């Protein structure tokens, strides 16, 4: 198949492209040219196309390629769909488990749970539903893949503040005290980028089963905030003390950014049974393994000692 990966030099895309090349596909990487691949990288063998995923007019220039499948990572699937839905066979786009809102069911299925409180995600989920509804009326089919917390080599992993700060990881490495909110703990789902890429590849290779579907992707397990700190204690080889404060104190004085403290408030454990049943998906890495792989990557990049 002729496959375009928009965002192929990014975190998940850089895993997907070599998978597709190994499977014998003719792979094109769509990029704005801001992150060129180095000669000798895993992307060797792919052809590069400059495109802007947010510009429908520029995307229309890609119609001449007649791609069998397009994988989209920058979050501009709606623009890609509107530009190419009558010229491609299949669009597989990356969403987020957060789009379903605060979960009422855990593990969380591919169903709307509550209003999404985060700008962008609240708009993109209705777009996903619209694209699925339109699939039968145009040439292209649509599939959405919803990861929880993306982790693994290539990206700084979630830290004790719910962000992705190298400085926070240096503090963990020093064994500094971590402050967590008191009370019941939410489940956090670090998911390896390689596992996410694997589900994209399965969807691309199994269009009939994937068409018109939303699939969750994730590890087979999860961790609480306390367990997250314990894992970092083990990975970094230091004792990391934990101090508890009330939720009010935590969200007003310690960690007021909702985009950060939400990780410790709302469960992020996806139900991956549909991906297993329809596409044969099976995660390769546990939450612990993907965190360790991400830390090893940070060390290899000189971000931490």
C-alpha positions in Angstrom: 0.0 0.0 0.0 1.0 3.6 -0.5 0.8 5.2 3.0 1.3 8.8 4.1 2.3 9.4 7.7 1.6 13.1 8.6 3.9 13.8 11.6 6.1 10.9 10.7 9.2 12.5 12.3 7.3 13.0 15.6 7.1 10.7 18.7 4.7 8.0 17.6 5.2 8.6 13.9 8.9 7.8 14.2 8.0 4.3 15.4 5.2 3.8 12.8 7.2 4.7 9.7 9.9 1.9 10.1 7.1 -0.6 11.0 5.3 0.2 7.8 8.6 0.1 5.8 9.4 -3.3 7.2 6.0 -4.6 6.2 6.7 -3.6 2.6 4.6 -0.5 2.3 5.5 2.5 0.1 5.8 5.1 2.9 5.7 8.8 2.6 6.3 11.2 5.5 4.3 14.4 5.6 6.2 17.1 7.5 6.4 20.8 7.8 10.2 20.4 7.4 10.9 21.6 11.0 12.3 18.2 12.1 14.2 16.6 9.3 15.3 13.0 9.6 19.0 12.3 9.8 20.6 10.1 7.2 20.9 6.6 8.6 17.8 6.9 10.8 15.0 4.4 11.1 13.1 6.6 8.6 15.5 5.8 5.8 13.5 4.3 2.9 10.5 6.7 3.3 9.9 9.5 0.9 9.3 13.0 2.3 6.6 15.4 1.4 6.3 19.0 2.8 2.7 19.7 3.9 0.7 21.6 6.5 -1.9 19.4 8.1 -3.9 22.5 9.2 -4.2 24.0 5.8 -6.9 22.3 3.7 -5.9 24.1 0.5 -2.3 22.9 0.7 -3.5 19.4 1.6 -5.5 19.2 -1.6 -2.2 19.1 -3.4 -1.7 15.6 -2.0 -4.6 14.3 -4.0 -2.4 13.4 -6.9 -0.7 10.7 -4.9 -3.9 8.7 -4.4 -2.8 7.3 -1.0 -4.3 4.0 0.1 -4.0 5.1 3.8 -3.1 8.2 5.7 -2.0 8.2 9.4 -2.4 11.6 11.1 -0.8 12.7 14.4 -0.8 16.5 14.7 -4.5 16.7 15.7 -5.6 18.1 12.3 -7.6 15.1 11.1 -10.7 17.1 10.3 -8.8 19.3 7.8 -7.1 16.2 6.3 -10.5 14.5 6.0 -12.1 17.4 4.3 -9.3 17.8 1.8 -8.7 14.1 1.0 -11.8 12.1 1.8 -12.7 11.5 -1.9 -9.1 10.7 -2.9 -7.8 8.3 -0.2 -8.9 4.9 1.1 -8.4 5.2 4.8 -7.6 7.9 7.4 -6.3 6.7 10.8 -6.0 9.6 13.2 -4.7 10.0 16.8 -7.0 11.4 19.4 -6.9 11.1 23.2 -8.7 9.2 26.0 -9.2 12.7 27.5 -11.8 13.4 24.8 -14.3 11.1 26.5 -14.3 13.4 29.6 -14.2 12.4 33.2 -14.8 8.6 33.2 -17.8 7.0 34.7 -16.6 3.5 33.8 -13.1 2.1 34.5 -11.5 0.6 32.4 -13.0 3.2 30.1 -14.6 2.1 26.8 -14.7 4.0 23.6 -17.7 6.0 24.6 -18.4 9.6 25.6 -18.4 9.8 29.4 -18.7 13.4 30.5 -18.1 16.9 28.9 -14.4 17.3 28.1 -13.0 20.3 30.0 -9.9 20.8 27.8 -10.0 23.2 24.8 -9.3 21.5 21.5 -10.2 18.0 22.7 -13.8 19.1 23.2 -14.0 20.2 19.6 -12.1 17.3 18.0 -14.3 14.5 19.5 -17.5 15.7 17.7 -15.4 16.0 14.6 -14.3 12.3 15.0 -18.0 11.3 15.3 -18.8 13.3 12.2 -16.0 11.7 10.2 -17.1 8.3 11.2 -20.7 9.1 10.1 -19.5 10.4 6.7 -17.3 7.3 6.0 -20.1 5.5 4.1 -20.8 8.5 1.9 -17.3 9.1 0.4 -14.4 7.1 -0.8 -12.4 7.2 2.5 -13.0 5.3 5.7 -12.1 6.8 9.1 -10.6 5.3 12.2 -9.6 7.1 15.5 -7.1 5.8 18.0 -7.3 7.1 21.5 -4.2 6.8 23.8 -4.0 7.7 27.4 -0.6 9.2 28.6 1.9 8.8 25.7 5.2 7.6 27.0 8.3 5.7 25.9 11.6 6.7 24.2 11.5 10.0 22.4 9.5 12.0 25.0 10.0 13.2 28.6 7.7 11.0 30.6 5.0 12.2 33.0 6.5 13.6 36.2 5.4 13.9 39.8 3.6 17.2 38.9 1.6 15.8 36.0 3.8 17.6 33.4 6.9 16.6 31.4 9.6 18.6 33.0 13.3 17.6 32.9 13.8 19.6 36.0 11.1 17.7 37.8 12.9 14.4 36.8 16.2 15.8 38.1 14.4 16.4 41.4 13.1 12.9 41.4 16.6 11.7 40.7 17.9 13.6 43.7 15.3 12.0 45.9 13.5 15.2 46.8 10.1 15.0 48.6 7.0 14.7 46.3 3.7 16.3 47.4 0.6 14.4 46.3 -3.1 15.0 47.0 -4.7 13.1 49.8 -7.7 10.8 49.3 -8.6 8.1 46.7 -6.1 7.9 43.8 -6.8 7.9 40.1 -5.2 5.4 37.7 -2.6 6.7 35.4 -1.9 4.9 32.1 1.6 5.4 30.6 1.4 3.9 27.1 4.5 3.3 25.0 4.7 5.1 21.7 5.8 1.9 20.1 2.6 0.2 21.2 0.5 3.1 19.8 2.3 2.8 16.5 1.7 -0.9 16.5 -2.1 -0.3 16.7 -1.9 2.3 13.9 -0.1 -0.3 11.7 -2.8 -3.0 12.6 -5.6 -0.5 11.6 -3.9 0.4 8.3 -3.3 -3.3 7.5 -6.9 -4.3 8.5 -9.0 -1.5 6.9 -12.2 -3.6 6.8 -12.1 -4.3 10.6 -10.9 -0.8 11.5 -13.2 1.2 9.3 -15.6 3.5 11.2 -14.3 2.5 14.6 -12.8 4.3 17.6 -10.1 2.2 19.3 -8.5 2.7 22.7 -4.8 1.9 22.9 -2.8 1.4 26.1 -0.8 -0.8 28.3 -2.4 -3.8 30.0 -1.9 -2.1 33.4 -1.8 1.3 35.1 -0.4 3.0 38.2 -1.6 5.4 40.9 0.2 8.6 41.7 1.9 6.8 44.7 2.9 3.9 42.5 4.3 6.3 39.9 6.6 7.8 42.5 7.6 4.3 43.7 8.5 3.3 40.2 10.6 6.4 39.7 12.3 5.6 43.1 13.2 2.2 41.7 14.2 3.5 38.3 16.4 6.2 39.7 17.7 4.1 42.6 16.8 6.6 45.4 14.2 6.8 48.2 11.6 9.5 47.3 9.5 10.6 50.3 5.9 11.5 49.7 4.0 14.2 51.6 0.2 14.4 51.5 -1.9 17.5 51.4 -5.7 18.1 50.9 -7.1 18.4 47.4 -7.9 22.0 48.0 -4.3 22.8 49.0 -2.9 20.8 46.2 -5.0 22.3 43.4 -4.7 25.9 44.7 -1.2 26.2 46.1 0.9 23.2 45.0 -0.3 22.4 41.5 -2.9 24.8 40.2 -2.7 23.9 36.5 -5.7 21.7 35.8 -4.0 20.1 32.8 -1.4 18.8 35.3 -3.4 17.8 38.3 -6.0 16.1 36.2 -3.6 13.2 35.9 -4.1 12.6 39.6 -7.8 13.2 39.5 -9.4 11.3 36.6 -8.7 7.7 35.8 -6.7 7.2 32.6 -7.1 3.4 32.2 -8.5 2.5 28.7 -10.5 -0.6 27.9 -8.4 -2.1 25.1 -10.7 -5.2 24.5 -12.1 -3.9 21.2 -8.6 -3.4 19.7 -7.7 -6.9 20.9 -10.8 -8.5 19.5 -11.0 -6.8 16.1 -7.4 -6.1 15.3 -5.4 -8.6 17.4 -3.7 -5.7 19.4 -1.6 -6.8 22.3 0.6 -4.2 24.2 4.3 -5.1 24.3 5.2 -2.9 27.3 3.8 -2.5 30.8 3.5 0.9 32.5 6.7 0.2 34.4 8.6 -0.8 31.2 7.5 2.2 29.2 8.5 4.6 32.0 11.9 2.9 32.3 12.4 3.1 28.5 11.6 6.8 28.6 14.1 7.5 31.4 16.7 5.5 29.5 16.1 7.7 26.5 16.5 10.8 28.6 19.8 9.5 29.8 20.9 8.7 26.3 20.0 12.2 25.2 22.0 13.8 28.0 18.8 15.3 29.5 19.6 13.7 32.9 22.6 11.9 34.3 
